[in-house]
Amino acid sequence: MSKSEKKQAASIAWFEIPADDVQRAKTFYGDLFGWKIERFPGPQEYWHIDTGGADATPDGALKKRKQPQEPVVNYVNVNSVTEFSKKIEKLGGKICMAKTAVSQMGYFAVCQDTEGNPFGIWQTDPNAK
């Protein structure tokens, strides 16, 4: 493990909750936890979840389910999506969606652990294109 990897806090940065009925899920989570849920601009049904916690508390998204039994996906902060993607494969995991840019925010990849569970990795980078 490199010196930079040791410094990286491997905490949850973001989560995504798929829903068959986004409005029903929005009402459920809003009423249950008091989360503020607002739609992101754009054509896709993707809603920002403000959990209302401190700055270090992860926020997430509510989205239209794309396939039956699509699971919740947690995204973990890493210092390099490229390096961690290599490490995931070396340890027996899989990369399901390769490094992808979110303009002016960072990069992510969607992965699968050795038990078949999905998770994501997130690298903050305001220069991402």
Secondary structure, 3 states (H helix, E strand, C coil): CCHHHHHCCCCEEEEEEEECCHHHHHHHHHHHHCCEEEECCCCCCEEEEECCCCCCCCEEEEEECCCCCCCCEEEEECCCHHHHHHHHHHCCCEEEEEEEEECCCEEEEEEECCCCCEEEEEEECCCCC
